Amino acid sequence: MPPILEVRGLKTQFSSPKGFITVVEDVDFVLEAGATLAIVGESGCGKSVTAMSLLRVLPEPPARIAAGEVLLAGRDLLRLDEDQMRKVRGRDLSMIFQEPMTSLNPVMSIGKQIVEAIREHRAITGQAALEEAVALLERVRIPDAKQRIDEYPHRLSGGMRQRVMIAMALACRPKFLIADEPTTALDVTVQAQILALLARLQSEFGMGMLLITHNLGVVAQIAQRVLVMYAGRIVEEAPVRDLFREPLHPYTEGLLGATPRMHQDADEGARHRLIDIAGIVPLPDQLPPGCAFAPRCPKAFARCHVEQPALLPTHDGRKSACFLTQNSAVTA
C-alpha cells in the first residue's frame, strides 16, 4: 500500500535584508495511512514551519518553498495553484493549530465556524451542515453540543476550544492530519483526554497523523515513529521504542536526559538528575559552520565544527546525522 504522505527534500526560506535565509532544509519523511509520525525538538528548530510548509499557509512573500516535493496520495501539493490548494486544505489535509484561542475567530460562534469549514468543501444546505456540526461536537465529547453550538470561543475552556479545533479539522474526514502541539497549555488531565480522543478518531477515520511536540511523553504514548529536528534539519529518525531505548544522536540524548522519569524507586530517584543542554538553538541566519549542534554537543570533535553530517541510514535501519554514529556503523 503506497504511503499517504511522502516529503522529499523540503526546503523553506524567508526573505530578509541579508537575502533569503533557510529555516527548513532537506526534510524527508514518509507517513503511512493510519500511522502517527512525531516531530520533536526545542522551540526554534523548524517543526511548525515544516508543518505550515506542507499545508502551504506561510505568507509568500516573505516565505518561499525553495525546493522539494510534498506528495499527498501521490499528488505533489507544491505544484498546485492557490485555488487547487484551497480545495485540498480541510478536505484531504487538515491541521490543528497550537493555540485554539488565537486560531478560532473570536467574533463568530463555534457553530458558524464549523459550518463554514463543512460548506467550503461540500454542497449541502446550511441546516444540514449545522446538524453535522452538532454531531461533530458530540463526537469530540463536548457536553450539551446543541446548546454549545452558539457559544463564542471566549466562553469555552482551553480543553473545550481544543476539541472545537479538532472538530473543525475533522469536518471533512481528511486523509492526513497535522496536530501542532495539540496539548500545549492544557492541564495533565485534559491532555490525556485530548490524546485519547485523537487516537480514537484517527482509528475511526483511518487518517495518517503528523504530531508536532516538544513533549516526549506524548510521543511515547501515541506515535510509532519519530523525527528529531534541530536547527531546521532532521538529525535522527527511528521507531519510538528504539529511540527511547538507545538514542543515536547526542541531541536526542540531551532531550531524553532533560525528561523527568516516572515509576522510579526511591534510591534511583535520588540519583537521577535532569540534564540540561547548554546554550540555545542558533538563529537560522547565525548557524555555525559544520554541525549546527556542535557548539552545544559534549561529544563534538574537530570534524564536527567544519563539516555538516548528512542524515544517513545506520546499521539497524534507523537514520542519524552524526559522525560518531556513522563511524560506529563503519567499524561494525
N, C-alpha and C positions, 0 to 999 in steps of 0.2 A: 504493500500500500504506500503511495507517494506521501511525503510529508505535507502537512497543511501549510507550513511556512518555511521558507528557505531564504536566508540572508547571506549574501556573498559580497565581501569587500566593501562594506558600507563606510563611507567617509563623509562626514558633515563638517562644514566650516561656517564661521561667522566673519563678516567684514569688520574691519577696524581701521583706525588711522595708519596702522602699520601694514595693512593689507589683510588678506584672508588668513584667519587663524583656525587651525584644525582642532576640533573639540572631540570628535569621534573618528577613529582611524582603524581601517581594516577589520571591521567586525564581521565575523562569520558564525552562523549557527543554524541548526535545523530543529524544527519542532514538529512532533507527530500529533495527529488528531487525538484528542482526549488526554494528552500528556501535559505536565506542568514543568516549565523551564524557568529557573530563577536567575536573576542577575543581582549580584551583591557587590558592595563596595562602599567606601565612605562618600559623604556628600562631595560633589565636585568631580566625581570620577566619570561622568558621562552617561549614567544609567537612564535618566529621564530624557536626555537629548536623543539617545538611541531610540527610545520608545516613540517620541514625538516625530522622529525621522521616519519611522515605519508608517505612522499614521499621516505623515505629511501635513502637520499642523504648525510647524515652525514658520514664522513670518519670513517670506522671501521677497526682497532683502529684509534684514541683514543676513539671514541664514541662507545656505545653499547646500544641497546634497551633491557633492563634487564627484562621487563615484559610487559604484556598487549596483546590486540588484536586490530587490525585495519581492520574492516570488510567493504570492498567496494563491494556493491551489494551482501553481504553475503560471500564474499571471503576474507580470512584472509591474508593481504599483508605481515604480519610478518613471515609467513610460506613459502613464495616464495623464490626461489633462485634468484641470480642476473640476470640470463638470463630471467627468468619469469618476474622479476620486470621491466626490460628494455622494455618489450612488453606492460606493464601496463602504465608506465610513458609516458605522451603525448597522448596516445590513450584513456585511461579510467580516468586518474588522471593527472592533469597538474598544473603548478604553474607560477604565475607572481612574479618575484623576486623584492626585494626592489629597487635596483639601476640599471636601464637598461644600463647605460654606462659601468658598470663593468660586467653585465650579458651577454651582446651581445659580440660576437667575433669581436675585432677591425680590424682584417685583412681579414674578409670575408664580402662581400656585404650582405645587409639585405635580398636580394632575395635568395642568396645561403643558408642562414641560415634557412629561412622558407621552402625552397625546401627540405633541409636536414631533417627537422622535419616531413615533409609530407611523404617522401620516406622511412623513418625509419619504418613506420607502414603500408604503403600501397603500393601495387605492381602496380605502374603507371610509365609511362615514364617521363624523365626529363622535356620534353616540357609541358606535361600535368600538372606536378607539378608546373612548373613555371607559367603557366596560372592560376592555382589555387592560387598561392602566390599573384599574382596581384589582383585577386578577393578578397582575404583576406585583403589586404591593402586598397582596396576600401571600404570594409565592415567596417573597423575601421576608415574610414573617413580620410585617408591620401590623400591629393590632388595630382593629376598627378602621380598616382600609377605606370603607365607603365614606366615613366621616373625615378621615385624614386627607383625602384626595384634594380638598380645597384649602389645605393648610399652606402657609408660606414657609420657606426654609428656616427662617429665624425662629419659628415656633417649635422646631423639632430638635431633639438632642443630637449630638455628634454621631452616635450609632445609628439613629433613625435616618439622618441625612445620608450616611454612607449606604444604607440599604436602598434609599431612593436612587442614588447614583448607580447602584448595581442593577436596579430595576430598569433604569433608562438604558444602561449598557446592553442589557439582555433583551430589550424590547423586540428586536427583530431576529433573535436567535443567531447571533454571528458565529462564523466558523472559528474565529480566533479572538481572544480577549486579552487585553493588556491591563494588568492591575498594578498601578503605580503607587506603592506604599499604601495599600488599602486599609491598613490598621493604624496608621500614624495618628497620634494624639487621642487614641481611644484607650480606655482603661482595659486591664487584662481580661476581665470577664467578657466585655464587649468584643475585644479582639478575637477571643476564642469563638464566639458566636458568629462573627463575620467570616472567619476562616472556614468554619464548618459549613456555613451557608454557601460559600464559593465552591467548596469541594462537592457539595450535593448538587448544585446547579450545573457545575461542569460535567459531572457524571450524567446528569439528566439530559443535557443538551449535546454531549459529546464534543465539547469545544477543546481546542488547544489553548493553553494559557501561559502568558509570559508574566511572571511575578517579579516586580522590581522592589527591592527592600534592602535595608541595612541590618535587618533583624535575622540573625542566623537561626534562631529558634523557630521562626515562621518557616524558613526554608526547610528545616528538618521535618516539619510537620506535614507539608503539603507538596513539595517539589520532588521530582525524580532525578533531574539533572540540574547542575548549577554552573553558571559562568561567573568568574571573579573578575571584576573590572577595576582598572587603575589608570588614572590619567588618560582616559579616552580609549584605552586598549583592553582587550581581554588578555589576562595573564595566566588564567587557569580554567580548564573545563573538565568536569568529572561527574560521575554519578554522585548523588548526595552522600550516600553511605561511605563511599571511598574517600570523598573529600574530608568528611568529619573524622574518619579513622586515620588517614595519612595524607595531610595536605602536602603538596609538592612545592608550591611557590612560597618564598618567605613572607610575602604579603598576606597570603591566605593563613599562614601560621600565626601572623600577628593578629588578624581578625579573630581567629578562634581563641587565641590567648587572651583577648580582651573580652571574651564572652563568659558571663557567670556560669558556673557549673551547678547543676541540680543533683539531688539524691546522693550527696557525699556523706561519709561518716564523719564524726567529729574530728578525728585526727587528720584526715585528708583535707577537710575544710580549713583547718588551722594552717596547713602548709600551703594551700593553693592561693596565690595572689593574682589578681588581674594584671596582665602585662600590657602596657600602653605602647603604641607605635610612636616613636619620637618624630617630631616635625609635623608638617601638614602636606596635603596634596598640592602639588605645584599648579599654578595657573596655566592655562593652555598656551599662553604666549611666553611662558617662562620655564619651559621644560628643560631640564639639564641634558647635556649630551649623554649618549648611551642609554641605559635602562633608566626610565623615569623614577623607579623606586630606589635606585642605588643610593642616593644620599640618606635615605631612612633605613636602609637594609643592614642588619648586623652581620650578614654573611657576604656582603659585596666585596669584590676584589677588583684588581686594576682593569680587567676587560669590561666589567660592568659599567664603568664610567666613560667608556669611549664607544661602545658598540651596543646597538639595540637588539636584544634577543628576539628571535621570531617565535611565534606560537607553534610548537611542533608536537606531533604525537610522541608519547613516551612508550616504554617497553610494554606497559599494561593497557595500552589503548586510550589512555587519557591524553590531555594536552597541557603543556606548560610552557611559559615564556621565561625560562630561567636557565642560565648557562650551567648552574650546578646540577639541575635535573638532567639536562642534555648530556653533560659529561658522564653522569652516573649511568645513563642509558647506553652510551657508547662503551663504557667499561664493562657493563653487564653483558 
